[in-house]
């Protein structure tokens, strides 16, 4: 898979999570973000729907409501 480096703005906490991840975990996060961005561009679902789905998945994986709100509001 071809990739291209970009710069995005994230919350300080999200940056810490990414920066503290192992190289293997970073590659997984890169793929996940790439997939989410690609989905957001598609016309079949709105960005809000994608965000709601990602939020639900995060909750199911144990992300607290407070941290989730910080990440989404950040």
TORPA-4810 file (N, C-alpha, C, O; in nm, 3 decimals):
<nodes>
NODE_1_0.084_-0.118_0.000_0.000_0.000_0.000_0.089_0.124_0.000_0.178_0.138_0.083_X
NODE_2_0.062_0.211_-0.094_0.135_0.337_-0.098_0.084_0.428_0.012_-0.036_0.429_0.042_X
NODE_3_0.174_0.504_0.072_0.133_0.600_0.175_0.195_0.735_0.146_0.289_0.748_0.068_X
NODE_4_0.137_0.835_0.210_0.186_0.971_0.198_0.176_1.035_0.336_0.075_1.019_0.405_X
NODE_5_0.277_1.106_0.375_0.279_1.169_0.507_0.204_1.302_0.503_0.221_1.382_0.411_X
NODE_6_0.119_1.324_0.606_0.045_1.449_0.621_0.060_1.496_0.765_0.108_1.422_0.851_X
NODE_7_0.019_1.618_0.792_0.018_1.671_0.928_-0.127_1.701_0.965_-0.199_1.766_0.889_X
NODE_8_-0.169_1.652_1.083_-0.303_1.681_1.131_-0.295_1.733_1.273_-0.199_1.707_1.345_X
NODE_9_-0.397_1.809_1.313_-0.404_1.861_1.449_-0.488_1.765_1.534_-0.598_1.727_1.497_X
NODE_10_-0.432_1.729_1.649_-0.503_1.642_1.744_-0.489_1.701_1.883_-0.411_1.793_1.905_X
NODE_11_-0.565_1.648_1.976_-0.555_1.693_2.114_-0.419_1.654_2.170_-0.356_1.561_2.120_X
NODE_12_-0.375_1.723_2.275_-0.248_1.685_2.338_-0.247_1.539_2.385_-0.146_1.470_2.375_X
NODE_13_-0.361_1.494_2.436_-0.367_1.356_2.483_-0.352_1.258_2.367_-0.281_1.158_2.378_X
NODE_14_-0.419_1.286_2.256_-0.407_1.199_2.139_-0.262_1.196_2.090_-0.212_1.091_2.050_X
NODE_15_-0.196_1.310_2.093_-0.055_1.316_2.051_0.031_1.231_2.144_0.120_1.159_2.097_X
NODE_16_0.005_1.238_2.274_0.083_1.158_2.370_0.061_1.009_2.346_0.156_0.930_2.350_X
NODE_17_-0.063_0.971_2.320_-0.093_0.830_2.292_-0.014_0.783_2.171_0.049_0.677_2.174_X
NODE_18_-0.018_0.862_2.064_0.052_0.824_1.941_0.203_0.821_1.964_0.271_0.726_1.923_X
NODE_19_0.256_0.923_2.028_0.400_0.933_2.049_0.453_0.824_2.141_0.569_0.783_2.129_X
NODE_20_0.370_0.776_2.233_0.416_0.673_2.326_0.395_0.532_2.271_0.440_0.434_2.332_X
NODE_21_0.328_0.520_2.158_0.302_0.388_2.098_0.429_0.332_2.035_0.518_0.406_1.992_X
NODE_22_0.434_0.200_2.031_0.545_0.135_1.963_0.533_0.159_1.813_0.428_0.203_1.766_X
NODE_23_0.637_0.131_1.740_0.633_0.150_1.594_0.523_0.065_1.532_0.452_0.111_1.441_X
NODE_24_0.507_-0.056_1.579_0.402_-0.144_1.527_0.264_-0.086_1.557_0.176_-0.087_1.471_X
NODE_25_0.244_-0.036_1.679_0.116_0.025_1.714_0.090_0.151_1.631_-0.024_0.177_1.592_X
NODE_26_0.195_0.229_1.604_0.179_0.348_1.522_0.134_0.312_1.381_0.048_0.380_1.324_X
NODE_27_0.191_0.207_1.325_0.151_0.165_1.191_0.004_0.126_1.189_-0.068_0.156_1.093_X
NODE_28_-0.041_0.059_1.294_-0.183_0.021_1.303_-0.271_0.145_1.313_-0.375_0.154_1.248_X
NODE_29_-0.228_0.241_1.396_-0.303_0.366_1.409_-0.307_0.441_1.277_-0.409_0.499_1.242_X
NODE_30_-0.195_0.441_1.205_-0.190_0.506_1.074_-0.293_0.445_0.979_-0.364_0.518_0.910_X
NODE_31_-0.299_0.313_0.976_-0.394_0.244_0.887_-0.537_0.275_0.930_-0.623_0.303_0.846_X
NODE_32_-0.563_0.271_1.060_-0.697_0.300_1.110_-0.741_0.441_1.072_-0.853_0.462_1.025_X
NODE_33_-0.654_0.537_1.093_-0.685_0.675_1.059_-0.706_0.691_0.908_-0.797_0.762_0.864_X
NODE_34_-0.623_0.626_0.830_-0.637_0.633_0.685_-0.772_0.578_0.641_-0.838_0.637_0.555_X
NODE_35_-0.813_0.467_0.699_-0.943_0.410_0.666_-1.057_0.503_0.705_-1.151_0.522_0.629_X
NODE_36_-1.048_0.561_0.823_-1.153_0.652_0.871_-1.162_0.777_0.783_-1.271_0.822_0.751_X
NODE_37_-1.049_0.831_0.744_-1.050_0.948_0.658_-1.108_0.914_0.521_-1.182_0.994_0.462_X
NODE_38_-1.076_0.797_0.471_-1.131_0.755_0.343_-1.282_0.738_0.352_-1.355_0.776_0.260_X
NODE_39_-1.330_0.681_0.462_-1.473_0.665_0.482_-1.542_0.801_0.490_-1.652_0.819_0.436_X
NODE_40_-1.479_0.896_0.556_-1.538_1.029_0.573_-1.559_1.097_0.439_-1.650_1.178_0.424_X
NODE_41_-1.476_1.066_0.344_-1.486_1.128_0.211_-1.598_1.065_0.128_-1.649_1.128_0.035_X
NODE_42_-1.635_0.940_0.161_-1.739_0.871_0.085_-1.873_0.939_0.100_-1.900_1.003_0.202_X
NODE_43_-1.957_0.925_0.001_-2.086_0.991_0.001_-2.195_0.907_0.069_-2.305_0.958_0.093_X
NODE_44_-2.166_0.782_0.098_-2.270_0.695_0.151_-2.302_0.723_0.298_-2.413_0.695_0.343_X
NODE_45_-2.206_0.778_0.373_-2.230_0.807_0.514_-2.175_0.946_0.545_-2.076_0.990_0.487_X
NODE_46_-2.241_1.013_0.638_-2.194_1.146_0.677_-2.079_1.134_0.775_-2.060_1.031_0.838_X
NODE_47_-2.004_1.242_0.787_-1.895_1.246_0.884_-1.948_1.223_1.025_-1.884_1.155_1.105_X
NODE_48_-2.064_1.280_1.057_-2.123_1.261_1.190_-2.154_1.114_1.217_-2.134_1.067_1.329_X
NODE_49_-2.201_1.042_1.117_-2.227_0.899_1.134_-2.098_0.824_1.163_-2.095_0.735_1.249_X
NODE_50_-1.994_0.858_1.092_-1.864_0.792_1.112_-1.811_0.822_1.251_-1.758_0.734_1.318_X
NODE_51_-1.824_0.947_1.295_-1.778_0.985_1.428_-1.858_0.910_1.535_-1.800_0.859_1.631_X
NODE_52_-1.989_0.903_1.518_-2.072_0.830_1.615_-2.031_0.683_1.622_-2.022_0.626_1.731_X
NODE_53_-2.006_0.623_1.507_-1.966_0.483_1.504_-1.830_0.464_1.572_-1.812_0.370_1.650_X
NODE_54_-1.736_0.551_1.543_-1.604_0.542_1.606_-1.616_0.561_1.756_-1.547_0.494_1.833_X
NODE_55_-1.702_0.653_1.799_-1.723_0.675_1.941_-1.779_0.551_2.009_-1.734_0.512_2.117_X
NODE_56_-1.876_0.488_1.945_-1.936_0.366_2.000_-1.831_0.256_2.011_-1.823_0.187_2.113_X
NODE_57_-1.751_0.239_1.908_-1.645_0.137_1.910_-1.546_0.165_2.022_-1.501_0.073_2.091_X
NODE_58_-1.511_0.291_2.041_-1.417_0.328_2.148_-1.476_0.295_2.284_-1.406_0.242_2.371_X
NODE_59_-1.603_0.326_2.304_-1.669_0.293_2.432_-1.666_0.143_2.456_-1.639_0.098_2.568_X
NODE_60_-1.695_0.066_2.353_-1.696_-0.080_2.366_-1.558_-0.134_2.401_-1.547_-0.242_2.458_X
NODE_61_-1.455_-0.060_2.366_-1.318_-0.102_2.395_-1.266_-0.044_2.526_-1.148_-0.059_2.559_X
NODE_62_-1.355_0.022_2.603_-1.318_0.068_2.735_-1.279_0.213_2.748_-1.237_0.255_2.856_X
NODE_63_-1.291_0.291_2.643_-1.258_0.433_2.652_-1.366_0.502_2.735_-1.485_0.486_2.709_X
NODE_64_-1.324_0.578_2.836_-1.421_0.644_2.923_-1.489_0.759_2.851_-1.436_0.814_2.754_X
NODE_65_-1.607_0.796_2.900_-1.683_0.907_2.842_-1.604_1.037_2.850_-1.602_1.115_2.755_X
NODE_66_-1.539_1.061_2.965_-1.463_1.185_2.982_-1.348_1.195_2.882_-1.330_1.299_2.819_X
NODE_67_-1.273_1.089_2.867_-1.161_1.091_2.773_-1.212_1.101_2.630_-1.153_1.171_2.548_X
NODE_68_-1.319_1.032_2.601_-1.377_1.040_2.467_-1.420_1.182_2.435_-1.393_1.233_2.326_X
NODE_69_-1.486_1.247_2.529_-1.528_1.385_2.507_-1.408_1.477_2.488_-1.410_1.567_2.404_X
NODE_70_-1.304_1.456_2.566_-1.182_1.537_2.551_-1.123_1.520_2.413_-1.081_1.618_2.351_X
NODE_71_-1.119_1.398_2.364_-1.063_1.372_2.231_-1.149_1.433_2.122_-1.096_1.487_2.025_X
NODE_72_-1.281_1.423_2.136_-1.369_1.475_2.033_-1.382_1.625_2.036_-1.400_1.688_1.932_X
NODE_73_-1.374_1.684_2.155_-1.387_1.830_2.168_-1.258_1.903_2.140_-1.258_2.019_2.101_X
NODE_74_-1.146_1.833_2.162_-1.015_1.891_2.159_-0.983_1.973_2.043_-0.872_2.026_2.033_X
</nodes>
